[in-house]
């Protein structure tokens, strides 16, 4: 029996695509940002360590309108 990879399992359900982004962000040691309806308009910032925060986000763009930096302000820690 052939074992399916994590990527193959995730691609079967396109609603889980954000999980690939989260996995990659954590592999690089970066936080993962997501926008959930229940967070009242704030972004959720999840750290590779499992800590979660509600934050406001400012995306700094370069002269070509490409994102170069994310500045966030912590509103509160959650969970």
N, C-alpha and C positions, 0 to 999 in steps of 0.2 A: 504494500500500500504506500503510495507516494504521499509524503508530508508536504502540506502547503505552507508557503512562507507567510509571514505576517503581512507583507505588502499585498500578496494575492488575496488574503482574507479581507483586508481593508478595502481593496478595490472592488470587491463584490458588493459592498454597501457604500455608495458614494457619500452618504451622510456622515461618514467617519473620516473624510479627507483631512479634517483639522488634526486628527491624531498623528498623521504623517508629519505635519508641520511641527507639532509639539515634540515628537520624537527627535526630529532633526535639530530643533532649537536646543534641546537638552544635550544631545550628542556634542554640540558645539560649546556647551557650558553657558548658553544664553537663556534668559527667561522667555516664556511663551505668553503672548497676549491674546485674549479672546474677548468678544463682546457678547454677553448673554442678556437676554431680556430681563431676567430676574435681578440683575445687578443695578437697576435703576439708572441706566445711561452711562455708568462708569465702565471701564475696561477691567477685566480680571487679569492679573499678572501672576503667573505660576512659575515658581523657581524650580530648578532641577532638584533641590532639596525637599520639595513638597510644600514649602510655604506658599500661601496664597494671599493676595492683596487686592483690594479695590483701588484703582488708580485713575487719574486723568492722564491723558496722553497728548503730547505735542510731537508731531513728526517734522523733523528738520529736513528740508529739501535742498538739493544743490541747484546750480544754474540751469541744469537740464531737466529739472523737475523730477529728479530721482531721489528717493529717500536715502539719507546718509546717517541719520541719528534719530533715536527715539528718546525723548525726555519724558519721564513720568513722575507724577507727584502722588505719593501714597495717601489715600484717604483713610483706609483702615485695614488691618489684617483680618482675614476671615478664616473660619474653621479652626 
